[in-house]
Amino acid sequence: MRLFRPELLERALLMMKVPDDVPIDMKSVSKSIEGAQKQVESQNFEMRKNVLKYDDVMNRQRHTIYGDRRKVIDGVDVSEQLRAACDRVVGEVVRTHTQSIHEDWDLETMFTELKTLYPVSIKLEDIEDDLPQQEELVEMFLADAAAAYDAREEQLGSDTMRELERQVLLTVLDRKWREHLYEMDYLREGIGLRAMAQRDPLVEYQREGGDMFNAMMDAFMEEVIGYLFNLEVKPRPAEPELKVGLVTDDEGTPSMWRA
């Protein structure tokens, strides 16, 4: 009542000269209180609906992340997924630095960035001597990255490579998801200010939250590819051989021994 009809409440109290701690029995005041209560309930209902809508954005993202994570934990082979991700990441890097005419290609930066992802076997001078078209260059690096992936698997062995893929995926995914949750919380805290610019905060939250999620997934895959090629893998120490034999005590009773 004090929030929605303060002038009416103040006027009624002055007319009736009723102390603050005495119940008021007046039809107009009772109706006003009832109207104020309905407004509060309606306002709270809208707030709860908005909370659910905001939570729905995170629930969709959480469903995607947890689904992928569960597959990895269950032992699903992710090698084909990572090979496709490697092609996508490498192709994007090449296209980013070769969008204009040949004279404006930034090949040195492109090579520097690619070498942070995988061991590039193509030489810069070989390309500079006879520049191919953009898509031809993309295919060259995709084939080079695929050969590097095959060489990495041959070096480690198939079983070790599959384990490395799963461990890297889970480790990077968990860290990126935690960082994304912090960023989404920060976005939600300030999204209400968009209303001052005549924008719907919920629509802005959905749009920007989706963009942030897509950017997180791109950065996640790029980091995974870099770790797969550059992470040093040390073999597990061999377990000592278990030796079993029989001995006898002073009375000639045999017993088992291990060393």
C-alpha positions as CSV (number, residue, x, y, z in Angstrom):
1,M,0.0,0.0,0.0
2,R,2.8,2.4,0.8
3,L,4.4,1.6,-2.5
4,F,1.5,1.8,-4.9
5,R,-1.0,4.2,-3.3
6,P,1.0,6.2,-0.7
7,E,-1.1,9.4,-1.1
8,L,-4.3,7.6,-0.4
9,L,-3.0,6.0,2.7
10,E,-1.6,9.2,4.0
11,R,-4.9,11.1,3.3
12,A,-6.9,8.3,5.0
13,L,-4.7,8.3,8.1
14,L,-4.9,12.1,8.4
15,M,-8.7,12.1,8.0
16,M,-9.2,9.3,10.5
17,K,-6.3,10.4,12.8
18,V,-5.5,6.7,13.4
19,P,-2.2,5.8,15.0
20,D,0.1,3.6,12.9
21,D,-0.3,0.6,15.2
22,V,-4.1,0.6,15.1
23,P,-6.0,-1.5,12.4
24,I,-7.9,0.5,9.8
25,D,-11.5,-0.5,9.1
26,M,-12.4,1.5,5.9
27,K,-13.8,0.1,2.6
28,S,-11.8,2.4,0.4
29,V,-8.6,1.6,2.1
30,S,-9.4,-2.1,2.1
31,K,-10.0,-2.0,-1.7
32,S,-6.8,-0.1,-2.2
33,I,-4.9,-2.7,-0.2
34,E,-6.5,-5.4,-2.2
35,G,-5.5,-3.7,-5.5
36,A,-1.9,-3.2,-4.2
37,Q,-1.7,-6.8,-3.3
38,K,-2.8,-7.9,-6.7
39,Q,-0.2,-5.6,-8.3
40,V,2.5,-7.1,-6.1
41,E,1.5,-10.6,-6.9
42,S,1.4,-9.8,-10.6
43,Q,4.8,-8.2,-10.4
44,N,6.3,-11.3,-8.5
45,F,4.7,-13.6,-11.1
46,E,6.4,-11.7,-14.0
47,M,9.7,-11.8,-12.1
48,R,9.4,-15.6,-11.7
49,K,8.6,-16.0,-15.4
50,N,11.7,-14.0,-16.4
51,V,13.9,-16.0,-14.0
52,L,12.7,-19.2,-15.8
53,K,13.3,-17.7,-19.2
54,Y,16.8,-16.6,-18.2
55,D,17.5,-20.0,-16.7
56,D,16.3,-21.7,-19.9
57,V,19.2,-20.1,-21.8
58,M,21.7,-21.7,-19.5
59,N,19.8,-25.0,-19.4
60,R,20.1,-25.4,-23.1
61,Q,23.8,-24.7,-23.0
62,R,24.3,-27.0,-20.0
63,H,22.4,-29.8,-21.8
64,T,24.8,-29.6,-24.7
65,I,27.9,-29.5,-22.6
66,Y,26.9,-32.3,-20.3
67,G,25.8,-34.5,-23.2
68,D,29.2,-34.2,-24.8
69,R,30.9,-34.8,-21.5
70,R,28.9,-37.9,-20.8
71,K,29.8,-39.4,-24.2
72,V,33.5,-38.9,-23.5
73,I,33.2,-40.4,-20.0
74,D,31.3,-43.4,-21.4
75,G,34.3,-44.1,-23.6
76,V,32.9,-43.0,-27.0
77,D,35.6,-42.8,-29.7
78,V,36.0,-39.0,-30.4
79,S,38.9,-39.3,-32.9
80,E,36.7,-38.6,-35.9
81,Q,35.1,-35.6,-34.1
82,L,38.6,-34.2,-33.3
83,R,39.9,-34.8,-36.8
84,A,36.9,-32.8,-38.1
85,A,37.6,-30.1,-35.5
86,C,41.2,-30.0,-36.6
87,D,40.2,-29.5,-40.2
88,R,37.8,-26.7,-39.2
89,V,40.3,-24.9,-37.0
90,V,43.2,-25.1,-39.5
91,G,40.9,-24.1,-42.4
92,E,39.6,-21.1,-40.5
93,V,43.2,-19.9,-39.7
94,V,44.2,-20.2,-43.4
95,R,41.1,-18.4,-44.7
96,T,41.4,-15.6,-42.1
97,H,44.9,-14.6,-43.4
98,T,44.2,-15.1,-47.1
99,Q,40.9,-13.2,-47.6
100,S,42.2,-10.5,-49.9
101,I,44.4,-10.5,-53.0
102,H,47.7,-12.4,-53.0
103,E,49.8,-9.3,-52.4
104,D,47.9,-8.7,-49.1
105,W,48.2,-12.2,-47.7
106,D,49.7,-12.3,-44.2
107,L,51.5,-15.6,-44.7
108,E,54.1,-15.1,-41.9
109,T,51.4,-14.6,-39.2
110,M,49.4,-17.5,-40.7
111,F,52.4,-19.8,-40.3
112,T,53.1,-18.6,-36.8
113,E,49.5,-19.3,-35.7
114,L,49.4,-22.7,-37.4
115,K,52.6,-23.8,-35.7
116,T,51.0,-23.2,-32.4
117,L,48.4,-25.8,-33.4
118,Y,50.4,-28.6,-35.0
119,P,53.9,-29.3,-36.4
120,V,53.6,-27.7,-39.9
121,S,55.7,-29.5,-42.5
122,I,55.0,-27.0,-45.4
123,K,57.7,-24.4,-45.9
124,L,56.8,-20.7,-46.3
125,E,59.3,-20.2,-49.1
126,D,57.6,-23.0,-51.1
127,I,54.3,-21.2,-51.1
128,E,55.8,-17.7,-51.7
129,D,57.5,-18.9,-54.9
130,D,54.2,-20.0,-56.5
131,L,51.1,-18.7,-54.6
132,P,48.1,-21.0,-55.1
133,Q,44.5,-20.0,-54.9
134,Q,43.0,-19.7,-51.4
135,E,41.0,-23.0,-51.5
136,E,44.1,-24.8,-52.9
137,L,46.1,-23.5,-50.0
138,V,43.4,-24.6,-47.5
139,E,43.5,-28.1,-49.0
140,M,47.3,-28.2,-48.7
141,F,47.2,-27.4,-45.0
142,L,44.3,-29.7,-44.3
143,A,46.2,-32.6,-45.8
144,D,49.3,-31.5,-43.9
145,A,47.4,-31.4,-40.6
146,A,45.8,-34.8,-41.3
147,A,49.3,-36.3,-41.9
148,A,50.5,-34.8,-38.6
149,Y,47.6,-36.3,-36.8
150,D,48.4,-39.8,-38.3
151,A,52.0,-39.4,-37.3
152,R,51.1,-38.4,-33.7
153,E,48.9,-41.5,-33.4
154,E,51.6,-43.7,-34.8
155,Q,54.1,-42.2,-32.4
156,L,51.9,-42.8,-29.3
157,G,49.9,-45.8,-30.4
158,S,46.2,-46.0,-30.9
159,D,45.3,-46.8,-27.3
160,T,47.4,-44.0,-25.9
161,M,46.1,-41.6,-28.5
162,R,42.4,-42.4,-27.7
163,E,43.1,-41.9,-24.0
164,L,44.9,-38.6,-24.7
165,E,42.0,-37.4,-26.7
166,R,39.5,-38.1,-23.9
167,Q,41.7,-36.6,-21.2
168,V,42.4,-33.4,-23.1
169,L,38.7,-33.0,-24.1
170,L,37.5,-33.4,-20.5
171,T,40.2,-31.2,-19.0
172,V,39.8,-28.3,-21.4
173,L,36.0,-28.6,-21.6
174,D,35.6,-28.4,-17.8
175,R,37.8,-25.3,-17.5
176,K,36.2,-23.5,-20.4
177,W,32.7,-24.3,-19.1
178,R,33.6,-22.8,-15.6
179,E,34.9,-19.7,-17.3
180,H,31.8,-19.4,-19.4
181,L,29.6,-19.7,-16.3
182,Y,31.4,-16.8,-14.7
183,E,31.0,-14.7,-17.9
184,M,27.3,-15.5,-18.1
185,D,26.7,-14.5,-14.5
186,Y,28.5,-11.2,-15.2
187,L,26.3,-10.6,-18.3
188,R,23.1,-11.3,-16.4
189,E,24.0,-8.9,-13.6
190,G,24.2,-6.0,-16.0
191,I,21.7,-7.0,-18.8
192,G,18.9,-5.1,-17.1
193,L,20.5,-1.8,-18.1
194,R,19.7,-2.6,-21.8
195,A,16.1,-1.5,-21.0
196,M,17.4,2.1,-20.8
197,A,18.2,1.8,-24.5
198,Q,14.7,0.5,-25.3
199,R,15.9,-3.0,-25.7
200,D,14.4,-6.1,-24.2
201,P,17.0,-7.4,-21.6
202,L,15.8,-11.0,-22.1
203,V,16.3,-10.9,-25.9
204,E,19.7,-9.3,-25.5
205,Y,20.7,-11.9,-22.9
206,Q,19.6,-14.8,-25.2
207,R,21.5,-13.2,-28.2
208,E,24.7,-12.4,-26.4
209,G,24.6,-15.6,-24.4
210,G,24.4,-17.6,-27.6
211,D,27.3,-15.6,-29.1
212,M,29.4,-16.2,-26.0
213,F,28.7,-19.9,-26.0
214,N,29.6,-20.3,-29.7
215,A,32.9,-18.3,-29.1
216,M,33.6,-20.5,-26.1
217,M,33.2,-23.7,-28.2
218,D,35.4,-22.4,-30.9
219,A,38.2,-21.5,-28.5
220,F,37.7,-24.8,-26.7
221,M,38.2,-26.8,-29.9
222,E,41.2,-24.8,-30.9
223,E,42.9,-25.3,-27.5
224,V,42.1,-29.1,-27.6
225,I,43.8,-29.4,-31.0
226,G,46.9,-27.5,-29.8
227,Y,47.2,-29.8,-26.7
228,L,46.8,-33.0,-28.8
229,F,49.8,-32.1,-30.9
230,N,52.0,-30.3,-28.3
231,L,51.3,-32.0,-25.0
232,E,54.3,-34.1,-23.8
233,V,53.1,-37.7,-23.1
234,K,55.3,-39.7,-20.7
235,P,54.8,-43.5,-20.6
236,R,53.7,-44.9,-17.3
237,P,56.4,-46.7,-15.4
238,A,56.2,-50.4,-15.7
239,E,54.9,-52.3,-12.7
240,P,57.5,-54.5,-11.0
241,E,57.2,-58.1,-12.0
242,L,55.4,-60.1,-9.3
243,K,57.4,-63.2,-8.3
244,V,55.7,-66.0,-6.5
245,G,57.3,-69.1,-4.9
246,L,57.1,-71.6,-2.1
247,V,59.2,-71.8,1.1
248,T,59.1,-74.1,4.0
249,D,59.5,-73.3,7.7
250,D,61.5,-75.1,10.3
251,E,58.8,-77.8,10.5
252,G,58.7,-78.3,6.8
253,T,55.3,-76.6,6.2
254,P,55.2,-74.8,2.8
255,S,54.0,-71.2,2.5
256,M,53.7,-68.7,-0.4
257,W,56.0,-65.8,-0.8
258,R,56.0,-62.7,-3.1
259,A,58.7,-60.3,-4.2
